[in-house]
Amino acid sequence: MLKVRLLQAAIPVALLVAWQTLAPARELEVFVSTPEDVGRRLVELGRSGELWTYAGTTVRTALLGLAIGSLLGITVGIVLASSQRIFRVVNPFVAAAYSFPRIILFPLFLVWFGPGEKAGLFLVALITFFLMMVNTIAGMKSIDTERFTTVRLLGASRLQLVRVVMLPSLLPFILSGIGMTVPAAFLGAIVGEILGGRSGVGYLIERSAGQFDSAGMMAGVVVVGFMGAVATLCIARPAEKYLERMGAR
């Protein structure tokens, strides 16, 4: 395990050394800056308070959109999959909507909500909604109907049916959906800020690009990568470990 950790730590160090060495040698600073300049820019943004304001906006948009979209997606998925008749009617529309690129709708969100956080929040919620709805429907379809009927015939209440039959089948699919939606939520937040934001890390990247400030752009990219890694470790990774423990039983 120690060797694995050392190798994991060596990879980013090697990349930073290569970046710092090759960028000046190949005269690429104007495009990718250097780790030294990016670090200096991050310190400047941190001291001015801009970094915390932008990061806070992105995290708030991503997590709030994730929560709203997940709750709605799980609820709608359960409702649709609970009735075979309803599911047969709406399934073609669900499949078409799921395959439709949500980012195309973002200009409409800008018209409806105006530039700013609301449009990005709606985009994140929409992306998360479809991922969680499809996963929840798959979980509902995996429920053992014979077991469900047997437990019901034994006199189980609705709450017991949910606890004994439905939740064990749904939980792996919901947790798997959460693992997919965390990076998607941050991606949606960043894209929304780049295209129409007035704050957030995406706005920082877009503003820096407009000023030909490669250090500012790369600083934003570093912050995005850090936030995505932290969110994955805090939300997605625990869900994956729980699924692994369930599979080992």
Buried (B, 14 or more C-beta within 10 A) or exposed (E): EEEEEEEEEEEEEEEBEEBBEEBEEEEBEEEBBBBBBBBBBBEBBEEEEEBEBBBEBBBBBBBBBBBBBBBBBBBBBBBBBEEEEEBEEBEEEBEEBEEEEBBEBBEEBBEEBEBBBBBBBBBBBBBBBBBBBBBBBBBBEEBEEEEBEEBBEEEBEEEEBEEEBBEBBBBBBBBBBBBBBBBBBBBBBBBBBBBBBEBBBBBBBBBBBEEEBBBBBBBBBBBBEEBBEEBBEEBBBBBBEEBEEEEEE
